[in-house]
């Protein structure tokens, strides 16, 4: 959740977290993920306006750990979507369970505008009358390269998320993302047009009042090697994750998971210090809410 202009400079070096920043910032890596004001107006079914620095509306997974079932993030969340924006966003509730959202931002994960051109953030959400089905489409469009001179062109990404409660204990989620970017400089001498897309599916089953089981299956395509950071590896990335949420007492959640990643990239291998095409991870964390 670090943002250009606040925690880091435009060239990626540390700003807030540098040795010249606040005490111990360089040691712990401080971040200000959100700082905004929100206003409600009783117009129609209800209107809200948000101004400041806030989380994106794209995708199914959240930045905040307590709102995600799994400990790890998908490739789609990590590499295909923004985490935060700085700008404003308006939301209008409509009859029939619909909600419209529209606003302007300073781009992906930015505090300061890198190019003096604003981006568009918007979407439409729908919730069924029985609250068991939801659908959400969101899009962000705008230039992301710094000036002067402009490095890169416009970047467009959209996300579609469909969720359905199959029963009182089973929930299914389908997500599809697609992104494009013009003139991405992947090496000092190479500029390409970036293209990426993915499908992510989630299944959650509540076994009892204390334990829930979940599975996530993902296919992420980095068509031009512009998204999976530091690798420039063209190809498909797959992951299958199995996990549990164990709640022994109210406010305490234990999230163990087993994750298998693999890829079909041929020019190099992204795992185990660029030496392997697959990896198996066992991870866990504990969340205490108070």
C-alpha positions as CSV (number, residue, x, y, z in Angstrom):
1,X,0.0,0.0,0.0
2,X,2.9,2.4,-0.5
3,X,2.1,5.3,-2.8
4,X,4.3,7.4,-5.0
5,X,4.8,10.8,-3.6
6,X,4.3,9.8,0.0
7,X,6.2,6.6,1.0
8,X,8.3,6.4,-2.2
9,X,9.6,8.8,-4.8
10,X,8.7,8.6,-8.5
11,X,11.9,6.6,-9.3
12,X,10.9,4.0,-6.6
13,X,13.4,5.1,-4.0
14,X,12.2,5.5,-0.4
15,X,10.8,8.8,0.8
16,X,8.8,8.5,4.0
17,X,10.7,5.3,4.7
18,X,14.1,6.7,4.0
19,X,16.8,7.2,6.6
20,X,15.7,10.9,6.6
21,X,12.1,10.1,7.3
22,X,10.3,9.7,10.7
23,X,11.9,7.7,13.5
24,X,12.1,3.9,12.7
25,X,10.2,4.4,9.4
26,X,13.0,2.9,7.4
27,X,13.2,-0.1,9.9
28,X,9.5,-1.0,9.9
29,X,8.3,0.4,6.6
30,X,5.4,2.7,7.4
31,X,2.5,3.2,5.1
32,X,-0.7,5.4,5.1
33,X,-3.1,3.2,3.1
34,X,-6.2,5.5,3.5
35,X,-6.9,9.1,4.4
36,X,-10.2,10.4,3.2
37,X,-13.4,12.2,4.1
38,X,-16.8,10.9,3.1
39,X,-20.1,12.7,2.9
40,X,-23.6,11.4,2.6
41,X,-26.5,13.3,0.9
42,X,-30.1,12.1,1.0
43,X,-30.5,12.4,-2.8
44,X,-32.7,9.7,-4.4
45,X,-31.8,6.3,-2.9
46,X,-28.7,7.9,-1.3
47,X,-25.6,9.6,-2.5
48,X,-22.0,9.5,-1.1
49,X,-18.9,11.5,-2.0
50,X,-15.4,10.4,-1.0
51,X,-12.3,12.7,-1.2
52,X,-8.7,11.7,-0.4
53,X,-6.6,8.6,-0.5
54,X,-8.6,5.4,-0.5
55,X,-8.7,1.7,-1.5
56,X,-9.6,0.7,-5.1
57,X,-13.0,-0.6,-5.9
58,X,-11.6,-3.1,-8.4
59,X,-11.5,-6.9,-7.8
60,X,-12.8,-9.3,-5.1
61,X,-9.9,-9.3,-2.7
62,X,-9.2,-6.4,-0.3
63,X,-6.1,-4.8,1.0
64,X,-7.1,-5.4,4.6
65,X,-6.3,-8.9,5.8
66,X,-9.5,-9.4,7.9
67,X,-11.7,-9.1,4.9
68,X,-10.0,-11.8,2.9
69,X,-10.5,-15.5,3.4
70,X,-7.0,-16.5,2.3
71,X,-3.6,-15.4,3.8
72,X,-2.0,-14.9,0.4
73,X,-3.2,-12.8,-2.5
74,X,-4.0,-13.9,-6.1
75,X,-1.7,-12.9,-9.0
76,X,-4.6,-10.8,-10.2
77,X,-4.7,-8.7,-7.0
78,X,-0.9,-8.5,-6.7
79,X,0.0,-7.7,-10.3
80,X,-3.1,-6.9,-12.3
81,X,-5.0,-4.3,-10.2
82,X,-4.2,-1.1,-8.3
83,X,-4.3,-1.1,-4.5
84,X,-5.1,2.6,-3.8
85,X,-6.1,5.9,-5.5
86,X,-5.9,9.5,-4.5
87,X,-8.9,11.6,-5.8
88,X,-12.6,11.6,-5.4
89,X,-15.4,9.0,-5.9
90,X,-19.1,9.5,-6.0
91,X,-21.7,6.7,-5.4
92,X,-25.4,6.8,-6.2
93,X,-27.8,4.2,-5.0
94,X,-30.5,3.3,-7.6
95,X,-33.8,1.3,-7.4
96,X,-33.6,-2.4,-8.0
97,X,-30.4,-3.0,-6.0
98,X,-28.1,-1.0,-8.4
99,X,-25.3,1.3,-7.4
100,X,-23.3,3.6,-9.8
101,X,-19.8,4.9,-9.0
102,X,-17.7,7.5,-10.8
103,X,-14.8,9.7,-10.0
104,X,-11.3,10.9,-10.9
105,X,-8.0,9.8,-9.6
106,X,-4.2,10.5,-9.8
107,X,-3.6,7.0,-11.0
108,X,-2.5,3.6,-9.5
109,X,-1.0,3.7,-6.0
110,X,-0.1,7.4,-6.1
111,X,-0.3,10.3,-3.6
112,X,1.0,12.9,-6.0
113,X,0.1,13.1,-9.7
114,X,3.0,11.8,-11.8
115,X,1.9,13.3,-15.1
116,X,-0.7,16.1,-14.4
117,X,-3.4,14.0,-16.2
118,X,-6.3,12.5,-14.1
119,X,-7.6,9.0,-14.5
120,X,-11.2,7.8,-14.5
121,X,-12.5,5.4,-11.9
122,X,-16.1,4.0,-12.1
123,X,-18.3,1.0,-11.8
124,X,-21.8,-0.4,-11.4
125,X,-22.9,-2.9,-8.7
126,X,-26.0,-5.0,-8.3
127,X,-27.4,-6.9,-5.4
128,X,-30.4,-9.2,-5.7
129,X,-33.5,-8.7,-3.5
130,X,-32.7,-11.7,-1.4
131,X,-29.1,-10.5,-0.9
132,X,-27.8,-13.9,-2.1
133,X,-26.4,-12.7,-5.5
134,X,-24.1,-9.8,-6.3
135,X,-22.4,-8.6,-9.5
136,X,-19.9,-5.8,-9.8
137,X,-18.1,-4.2,-12.8
138,X,-15.4,-1.6,-12.2
139,X,-12.9,0.1,-14.5
140,X,-9.9,2.5,-14.3
141,X,-8.5,4.4,-17.2
142,X,-5.7,6.9,-17.3
143,X,-2.0,7.6,-18.0
144,X,0.5,6.1,-15.5
145,X,3.9,7.2,-16.8
146,X,5.7,10.1,-15.2
147,X,6.5,13.4,-16.9
148,X,8.7,14.9,-18.3
149,X,9.1,13.1,-20.6
150,X,6.1,10.9,-20.7
151,X,7.1,7.3,-20.1
152,X,4.3,5.0,-21.4
153,X,0.8,5.6,-22.5
154,X,-2.7,5.0,-21.1
155,X,-3.5,2.0,-18.9
156,X,-6.9,0.5,-18.9
157,X,-8.1,-2.3,-16.5
158,X,-11.5,-3.6,-15.8
159,X,-12.8,-6.2,-13.3
160,X,-16.0,-8.2,-13.1
161,X,-16.9,-10.1,-10.0
162,X,-20.0,-12.3,-9.6
163,X,-20.8,-13.9,-6.2
164,X,-23.6,-16.3,-5.3
165,X,-24.6,-17.9,-2.0
166,X,-25.4,-21.5,-3.2
167,X,-26.7,-22.3,0.3
168,X,-26.5,-20.9,3.8
169,X,-23.1,-22.6,4.1
170,X,-21.6,-22.4,0.6
171,X,-20.5,-19.3,-1.4
172,X,-19.1,-19.2,-4.9
173,X,-17.2,-16.2,-6.5
174,X,-16.1,-15.8,-10.1
175,X,-13.8,-12.9,-11.2
176,X,-12.5,-11.9,-14.6
177,X,-10.0,-9.0,-15.1
178,X,-8.5,-7.6,-18.3
179,X,-5.9,-4.9,-18.7
180,X,-4.1,-3.0,-21.4
181,X,-1.2,-0.5,-21.4
182,X,0.5,1.4,-24.2
183,X,4.3,1.8,-24.5
184,X,5.6,-0.1,-21.5
185,X,9.3,0.1,-21.1
186,X,10.3,-3.4,-19.8
187,X,14.0,-3.0,-20.4
188,X,16.1,0.1,-21.2
189,X,16.0,-0.7,-24.9
190,X,12.6,-2.5,-25.1
191,X,9.1,-0.9,-25.2
192,X,6.0,-3.0,-25.7
193,X,2.2,-2.7,-25.4
194,X,1.1,-4.6,-22.3
195,X,-1.8,-7.0,-22.2
196,X,-2.9,-9.1,-19.3
197,X,-6.1,-11.0,-18.3
198,X,-7.2,-13.6,-15.7
199,X,-9.9,-15.8,-14.3
200,X,-10.1,-16.4,-10.5
201,X,-12.7,-18.6,-8.8
202,X,-13.4,-19.0,-5.1
203,X,-15.4,-21.5,-3.1
204,X,-16.1,-21.2,0.6
205,X,-17.9,-23.8,2.8
206,X,-18.8,-23.1,6.4
207,X,-18.3,-26.5,8.1
208,X,-19.6,-25.3,11.5
209,X,-19.7,-22.2,13.6
210,X,-15.9,-22.4,14.2
211,X,-14.3,-23.7,10.9
212,X,-14.7,-22.7,7.3
213,X,-12.9,-24.3,4.3
214,X,-12.0,-22.5,1.1
215,X,-10.4,-23.1,-2.3
216,X,-9.1,-20.5,-4.9
217,X,-8.2,-21.5,-8.5
218,X,-6.6,-18.9,-10.7
219,X,-5.2,-18.5,-14.2
220,X,-3.3,-15.2,-14.9
221,X,-1.9,-14.5,-18.4
222,X,0.9,-12.0,-18.7
223,X,0.8,-11.7,-22.4
224,X,3.8,-9.4,-22.9
225,X,5.8,-9.8,-19.7
226,X,4.8,-6.3,-18.3
227,X,3.0,-7.2,-15.1
228,X,4.8,-9.9,-13.0
229,X,7.3,-7.5,-11.4
230,X,11.0,-8.0,-12.0
231,X,10.7,-11.1,-14.3
232,X,9.5,-9.9,-17.8
233,X,8.3,-13.4,-18.3
234,X,5.7,-13.9,-20.9
235,X,3.3,-16.8,-20.1
236,X,0.6,-18.2,-18.0
237,X,0.7,-18.3,-14.2
238,X,-1.5,-20.7,-12.3
239,X,-2.2,-21.2,-8.6
240,X,-4.5,-23.4,-6.5
241,X,-4.9,-22.5,-2.9
242,X,-6.7,-24.5,-0.1
243,X,-7.3,-22.9,3.3
244,X,-9.1,-22.9,6.5
245,X,-10.5,-20.1,8.7
246,X,-10.6,-21.3,12.3
247,X,-12.4,-19.0,14.9
248,X,-11.9,-20.5,18.3
249,X,-13.3,-17.4,20.0
250,X,-14.9,-14.2,18.8
251,X,-12.4,-11.8,17.3
252,X,-9.6,-14.4,16.7
253,X,-9.1,-16.0,13.3
254,X,-6.4,-18.5,12.3
255,X,-5.8,-18.8,8.5
256,X,-3.6,-21.7,7.5
257,X,-3.3,-22.4,3.7
258,X,-1.6,-24.6,1.3
259,X,-0.7,-23.1,-2.1
260,X,0.7,-24.6,-5.3
261,X,2.0,-22.2,-8.0
262,X,3.1,-23.2,-11.5
263,X,3.8,-21.6,-14.8
264,X,4.5,-22.4,-18.5
265,X,7.1,-19.6,-19.1
266,X,10.0,-21.0,-21.2
267,X,12.7,-18.3,-21.2
268,X,13.2,-18.4,-17.4
269,X,11.7,-19.8,-14.2
270,X,10.1,-17.4,-11.7
271,X,10.3,-19.4,-8.5
272,X,13.1,-20.4,-6.1
273,X,15.5,-17.7,-7.2
274,X,14.5,-18.0,-10.9
275,X,15.4,-21.8,-10.9
276,X,12.0,-23.6,-10.9
277,X,8.6,-23.5,-12.7
278,X,6.5,-24.5,-9.7
279,X,6.5,-24.1,-5.9
280,X,4.5,-25.3,-2.9
281,X,3.9,-23.0,0.0
282,X,2.5,-23.7,3.5
283,X,1.5,-20.5,5.2
284,X,-0.5,-19.2,8.1
285,X,-1.3,-16.1,10.1
286,X,-3.4,-15.1,13.1
287,X,-5.7,-12.1,13.2
288,X,-6.9,-10.6,16.5
289,X,-9.6,-8.0,16.1
290,X,-10.5,-5.8,19.0
